[in-house]
Amino acid sequence: GKPAVGGPWSLIDLDGNLVTNKSFEGKWTLLYFGFARCPDICPSEMVKVGKVMDTLKKEHPELHKNIQPIFVSIDPARDSLKALRDYSTDFHPSYVFLTGAPQQVQAMAKKFRVYMSKADETEDGDYLVDHSIVIYFHDETGDVADCFTQSMRPSDVVEKVILST
């Protein structure tokens, strides 16, 4: 049987449009939960997905067209649409960035069993968010096909994507 991960969700994109799990039916998705002020892990995982997309575009262009990377902010208090828009310019252009009200984000994270915990604030009010570092790979019906961990190289992810599709 399949792990009980995922399920229906709704958030908003950078233009303020409602986006749901149904928005991506027919596409395979690479879903990552993170936050814009993450100093190192989120950026490196996002860059990894960008490399995967570039490799697929070069070596498997038809497959590439059918894959959508998605970033979901787990820090909606600070990741405004403007903050995410600014953040998005550092990453692969194919990414869709999503956020929502704290309860929407928490509900989605819970469905994906994402661990997230706000660390102690510094004196200036800054803080980090500890979170699971997993890229969820969904098939075109929205079911989780695979999960990619931080230790996997872009080439490992490409190989698993090709085998899954």
Disulfide bonds with the S-S distance in Angstrom:
none
